Amino acid sequence: MAVPSRITISLPRGPVALGHAGPAAVAARRAVPRWRWSNPLRALVSLERVRLRPLRTAAGAGSARSPDAGPAPSGRTSLPYLTSTRRGRGPDDLPLQQPGTRRGARLPARAAAAAQPGRAQPPGPLGPAAPAFALSAPRRVGGGPELSQVRATIPPVSRWDEGPLVGRAEELGRLLAHVERAAGGRSTAALLAGDAGVGKTRLLDELSRRAAERGMRVLTGHCVDLGDVGLPYLPFVDLLRPVASDPELAPRARENPVLAGFVAGRPGPVVPVRLPDEAQDISRPLPNRAAPQPLDDGRLQLFESVAGLLCEIASSVPLLVVLEDLHWADRSSRDLLRYLLARFSDEPIAVVASYRADEMHRRHPLRPLLAELVRLPHVERIDVAPLPDAAVGELVRGLAAETGGIAENVVDDVVSRAEGNAFYAEELLAAGLHGEALPLALADVLMARVEQRSPAAQQVLRIAAVAGRRVRHEWVAALGELSPAELEQALAEAVHHHLLVVSDDGRYRFRHALLREAVLADLLPGERVRLHAAIAAYLAAEPGVGTAAERAHHARESNDLPGAFSASLEAAQAACAVGAPAEQLQHLEAALSLWQAVPDAAERSGRDHAALLLETAGAARAVGELHRAVALLRSALEVLGPEADPVLSARVHYTLAQAMVRVEDVAGAAYRESSAAMALVPAEPPSEVRTWAAATHARMGYMVGAFEEAEAAAAEALAAADALGLDAAWSDIAVTQMRSLPGADPARVKARLDEAWARARRSGDVDVEIRVLFNLATVAFEAGRIAEALDWTTTGTRRARDLGIEWSYYAAELRHLHVTALYVAGEWDTSLAEADMLARVPEMAAHVRTDGLLVLVGRGDPSARARLEWARSLVPKLGAHVLLDLLTSASHVDLAAWEGDARDAVDVARQASERLRRRWPEDHLGVLRIIGTALAAVGDAAATGRRDDDAHAVERWTSAGAELVGMARSAVEVYREHYGDTIGVEGLAWLARVEAEASRLEGASSVELWSASAEAFAFGHVYEEARSRWRLAEALLAAGDRAGAAEQAAAAHEVAVRLGARPLREAVEALVRRGRLDVGGVRVVDPAAVLTPREQSVLALLAQGRTNRQIGSELYISEKTASVHVSNILAKLGANGRTEAVAIAAARGLLAAS
């Protein structure tokens, strides 16, 4: 079928004029209070509709068409032309100047300067004067003549947007400071906030120019306003497009399938590889693969690829990334920006993003992101306030000087009305230079500039305003119904009068968004609808020139609901392919909203209403909006009704079960939904839907403790998957079964997981393969086979990297487990390095930085306190991440124990235990670690009370300790009641620690119990084994076994030195000194002889209960220095903690002076 090169819009006979306001309209406008016009946006919103009236064709009224254009086609006319409301003055009367050479002013379609020599040029609508501008190389548009035969005669004018930068020294200085920091190798970011027209773009232009002069590379991306629909990652596609022309970076970017689309201008598919049938059924959930992650289905891979490319660019030259108009950014772009600003740390990259502050209403989607970003240490918000009157006057005089000056009373009038808005001042000046009264409102000013242009130029501006994005030349040619000569002249006129500018990619855009908004506001509703319809028709006829999202937008705006419905579904599919689930959900919900209004919706979409609801729910789950997913799935059940297709109903039920258990945490309700799914589809013959229904029911059964029913469902699902050849499903179900059965035979678990790995590799489903590898590593870790676990984590991480999914959910969890296993194995340097490296990936930061916190606390690093506060702030926000709560609470209690703060340790242990018990009533064994560590501080406090003969303190701490021991024992009893006797190797070790610490509460540390604790941790937990041996040494010394105590102390000391565990090393050395033990490498010194005067001052404050911060404040030293002094005092006195140090000092008379 032939594709039309031009789309015609028929209008009523007779030219009409838009934008002319009669006396009544002018009077009404002037009656509006001036405050309504002080904000440019209010002026545009409040702009009243003007009337449509026929053009006067009498002499002196002005012709609507160029003399060269010929008569209007019979029976119709093209889009209405605008005429100037200033009679007797046409565009040719304006004072014009030769333009400069700014790139935005160049002609987009310049013909070869070799128009036929000697041929007279037509005068055109702007008059015959002025030198000609060469048009573009030969090109045909709509069958017209060669453009090389057409020459424009557009006189030049001044460039208002290249005027002097005045009144912005402070803002520019702060922006340049970010550039300097980036040039020095530190990542930094600025958020530039200001009202529309206040001068943000001008500031960014100047910043970019200076950064480029400094040798930085500048990449700029623009966000655009496309109504309620989004174009995923548009600003990043825009800023990365120049990479395509870089000879070094382009080949490497194209090798990455994720980045290839960005470099080419269209982001490509990023979703992980899936089975063919699954790819066709994106709503089908998979058991244990439906957990909503902040970044899923390849987005983390995409984000990290973009971050890696920017870092690679910055590795050779410092980089400035500029994002304009962030208030229009799509959600995926906002997520990517959040990721990058959290990701960058020590790369020479500066990111500057601008947004309209006056757009930030309470529910604007950018507001939460801004609040989050400004909390990052390297992000600064810079407000661009209105210019002071003096600066506006300087700006106006500087611009007017280019045209021969201006009367001072006009300057004063412009300054008064501009109210500090630079763009308003420039437009007022543009209107006022011609000796006419200045209009009252910004909208009047902008439309006065438009109305001065020729009818053809006004027509081009209307098309560009409705098109929305930067507009290609071909769009305007197809929609404008102008001859090639008229088109080139109209575009050249709009460009040279600074209404349109030309981007680097050859597209047209309005010089300022406010100008576009003014033109849009001036359109009548019918005209706007017709233009949207024309653009939608053009995009449908030319699929390669736009996107489905744009076509959906224009179809909706033109009331073409069937077209909008179909385009929304196409846009959703495209968003899914590029890893933009937020936009996918947006488009699917737009299609859902039109379902009842489109009679043939089912035929157009190829699915029924319930299937579309199910698909939309899948998108909602992918983006993390689980409440929305549940609501959509319940709507699907209502739409289906009791007589619906049982297969589809079963799918909805088991999908709802998986969503409910995540969002509502109601396992019983989810179990009922999976039961309903099972009842709808028979077991025989085996079917894929029944297989997944059984798999889901097994999972829900395990969760509610219905193990027999769950086992039966799992067995059925495995048999059906085997019969149907669904290897990936078999592997996934096998993992669920093996990880859900308490007390399963380790050999059986290992054999089943090995088979699952083989089947997953055979199926080609990489998601399942990596999940199996993660579980192989987890099983080994939980069994205490730490070296084997590290082998599996290394294998899994390498495999995920080879498959290109190293940041998928289970691949990321593998890396986290790798960090944890390294910590347990005593590879602290490697663990901390891995944790800090992975923490630069924002989605990994919470967990791995907390793993790193364990090392910092164990080493007594002063930075541990700050990292702990950061981790604690995340716990309420990430309540679903139980591991984060466990690690944070354990680190907090450990830090409190080493600092001798028993009260803090007990409080944290109580609160964490209650949180874990509420979340997992039957399985909260994690409290064992927290309580076992807290009891160390409680035992020390009770021992100090005995030494001081403080019966009240002894009673208090003995009672608190007994309470904690009871909580730990209760957790074990509850677990065993529900899941059997086995609590795992690490669980047994921490239970042994709790029992050993309990013996200290009564004052007689048990050698037997501490020996059991040391042996329990000997499975491979190097640090905790050493800590148990230190306490065992104490118990042996108290029992009179000095040789045994020395042996255990030496073993603990060797590990502490190797790990760099300063608190443990000092505690062991204090024990050796106190007991005069013969341990190599530990020197016994009389503490009274070596306390310095400063340490004596610190000791006196310790005796008053001061914290390190309070000590530092009173002695005018830093908190870190105070901590060092306290540690030295503990070591010299041989004390285990601060309280014991004070007791020892008092006993030895060291506190007599104070």
C-alpha positions, 0 to 999 in steps of 0.5 A: 500500500502506498504511504502518503507523503502528506496528510491534508486537513480540510477546514471550512471555506475561507481563511480564518485568523486565530489570536485576535482579541477584540476590545472586549477581550482585551478589556477582560484580560486587563481586568484580571489582577496582575498577580495572576500574570506574575507567574508565566505558567499562570498567565498561560493557564489563564489565557482566555479563548479567542474567537475565530473570525474570517480574515479581511480580504479588502485592500490594506488588510494584508494577503493571507498567502504569498504572491508566489504561492498561487490561489488556495485550492478550490473548496478548502484551505490549508490550516488557518493562517494567522495575521498580525493584529498590528495593521500596516506593519508586516514582518518586513518592517522589522529592524533586522541584523546579520545573525551570528553563528550559533548552532541553534540558528542554522537552517535545518534544510539547506540546499547546495549553494549552487542554485542555478546561477543567474536565476532570479530569486522570488521575493517571498512573503518577507520581501526581496531584501537581504542576502540569501541563505542557501538551503539544504542539499537536494531532497524531495518532499511530497513530490515537490521540486528539488529543494536546491532550486529554492533559496530563502531570503530571510533577513537576520535578527538579533539573538536574544538568547545569546545576550549577556549572562547577568545577575547569575554570578553566585549560581554559576560559581556554585555550578562551576564548583561542581565542575571543579570537583569532578575534574578533581576526580570526585563525583558530584551533582547539582539540582537546578531549581527555578521557575519557568523562564527564570534562566536555567537553560541559559545557566546550563549553556554557560556552564557547558561552555566553560566545562568544555573550555576546561577540557571536559566532555559534555553530554546533554539530555532533554526531557520532553512533555508528552502528557500522561504517557512516557517515552522510557529513558528518553533523556538518556537516549538523547545524551548517549546518542553522541557516543555513536560517533566516537571511534573508541566508545561506539564499538564497545557500546555496540557490543553490549546488547543493552547499550546498543539501542541507546547508542543507536537512539532507541533502547533495545531489549534488556529482559533476561532470556526466557523460554519461548512459551513464557515469552509469549505469556508474560503474565504467567507467574513462576513460583518463587520467581515472582518476588517483587524487586526494586529492579527486576527483569534486566533493569539493574543490568541496564542501569549498571551498563549505562553507569559503566559506559559513563564511567568509561567515558569519564576515565579518559576525560572528566564528564559533565552530564546535563539533564534539562526539564527533569519535571517532565522525566518519565519514571524509568528515567527518574529511577535511572538518575536515582541509581546513577547518583547513588552509584557514582562516588569517586569518578570524575563525573558531574551531573546537573539536572534542572527542573521547574520549581513552580511545577512541584505541586504536592503530588508531582512524581518528581518530589519524592525523588528530589527529597531522596537525592538531596540527602546524598552527601554529594548532591546540592540543590541550587535555587535560581531566584528571579533576577533583581531589577538592576540585573534585569535592567542590565540585561535589557540594555545589553540586548537593546544595544545590539539594535541601536539602544532603547529609551530608558522609560521602555527599560523601566517598563520592561523591568517592572513587568518582567518581575525578575524573569529573564525570558519574559524580559527578553520577550517584552523587549522583542515586542517593545523595540518596535515602538508599540505599547508593551502587552500586559501578560507574557502570553500576549507578548509571546503571541504578539511575536508569533502573530508578526510572522507570516501565515506559513510560519505560524502554521509551522509553529502550530504543527510544532506545538501540537507535535510536542517533541522535537519535530523532524523536517519530514513531519512538518513537510507532511503535515503543513500542506506547503510547497517546498519553497514555502516550507523552507521559507516558513521554517527559516523565518521561525528559526531566524526570529528565534521562535524555533531552534534546531537541535544537533540531531537536525530537529526543530524545537521551540526556543522555550517551552513557554512559547510552545505552551502559549501557541498551544493555549491559543489553539481552538479545541477543534483545531487542536483535535484536528492537528492531533488527528493528522499527526496520529494518522501520519505516525500510523502511516510512517511507523519508523518516524515515531513511537507507539507512545506518541501515536497513542498520545495523539490518538487520545487527544484527537478522540480516536479511542480505538487508535489510542487503545491499539497504540497503547498496547503497542507502547506497553509491549515496547516498554516491556522490551526495553526494561521500563515496567513503569511505562508498561503499566502506564500504557496497559492501564491506559488501554484498560481505561478504554476497553469499554469505549472500544467495541472491538477491543477484544479483536484489536488486542487479541485477548479478552478483558480478564486476560488484559487485567492479568497482564496489567497485574503482571506489570504492576508486580514488576514495578513493585506496585503489589497493592495495585496488582492485587486490585487488578487480579481481583477485578479480573476474577469479577470480570470472569465470573463463575462461568468463565474459562476454568483455565484462565480463572485458575491462572488468575487465582494462583497469580493472586495467591502469589501477589497476596502473600507478598503484599498482604502477608496473609498466607492463609488467604493466599492458600485459599486462592491457590486451592481455588486454582487447583479446584478449577483444573483437573490433574489429568491429563497433565497440563501446564496451567495445572502444573503451575497451579500445583507448584503455587499451591505447594509453596503456599502449603509449605508457608502455612505448615500444611506439609503433607498437602504441600508435598503432594502438590509438589510431587504432582507438579514435578511429575507433570513437569517431567511428563510435559518436558518442562525442565525449567519448571521442574527445576524451579519446583524442585528448589521450592520443595527442597528449601521448604522441607524442614529437616530434609536429608542433606544428601537428598537435598544435594542430589535433588539440587544437582539434578535441578541444575542439570535440567535448568542448564538443559532448558536454557532458562538462565533465571532458574539456573542462577536460582539453583546455583544460589540455593546450592551455595545456600545449602552448603553455607547453612550446613557449615561447609563454608569453603564449598559455599564460596566455590558455588558463589564464585561459580554462580557469579561467573556464570551470571556474568557470562550470561549477561545477567550479573545483576538479576535478583538471584545473581545479586543475592549470590554476590551478597552471600559471597561477601557473607561467606568471606566474613565467616571464613575470616577473609575480612579484607576481601569481604570488606573490599567486596562489600564496599565495591558492591555497595556502589550498586545502589540496589545492593548497598543496604545488604552488603554495606551492613555485611561490611559493618560487621567487619568494621565493628569487629575491628573497632573502626571509628567509622562503624558508628556512622555506618550503623546509623545509616543502616538503622535508618534503612530498617523501617523503610526496608522492613521486608528485608529481614536479613538487613534487620538481622545484620543491623541489629547484630552489629548494633548489639556487638558495638554496644557490647564492646563499648560496655553499654549494656542498656543499649545492647538489651534495648536493641535485642528486645526490639529486634526480637519483637520485630522478628517474632511478629514477622516470622512467629514460627521461625525467628531463630535469628534472635539467637545471634542478637541475644548471644551478643547482647548477653556479653554486655549484660554479663560484664555489667553484672560482674561489675556490680558484684565487684562494686558490691552493688546488689541492685545492679546485679539484680537488674542485669541478672534479671535482664539477662534471664529475660533474654535467655528465655526469649532465645530458648523460646525461639528454639522451642517454637521452631522445633515444634513446627519444623523438627529438631534441626536448627542448623549448624549456625543455629546450634552454635549461637544457642551454645553461645547463649547458654555459655553467656547465661553461665556468666550471669550467675558469676561462675563462667562455665568451662564446659559451656564455653568449650561447647561454644568454641567447638560449635563455631569451629564449623568455619566461623573463624571470628566467633570461634576465637571470641568463644576461646577468649571467654573459655580462657577466662573461665579456665583462668578462674578455675585455676587452669593457667596452662589451659587459659594461656593456650586458649588465649594464644589461639584467640589472640592469633586470630584477632591479630590476623583479622585486625580485630582490635577490640578482641585483641585488646580484650585477650591481651588484658586477660593475659596481663590480668592473669600474668599468663605466658602468651607469646607476643603479649607484654605484661605491663603495670598499667599504673606506670604507663597511664598518661596525664591525658588518659588519666583525664579520660579515665576520670570522665569514664568514671562519671559515665561519659560517652566518647562524644562527651569526653571529646567535647569536655577535653576539646578533642575529637570523638575518634581521639577519645575512642583511641584513649579509651581503648588504650586505657582498657588495654593497659588496665586489662579490662573487658569494657568501660565499666570494668576499667573504672572498677579496676582503676578504683580498686587500684587507687587510680581514681583517688585524685579525681 
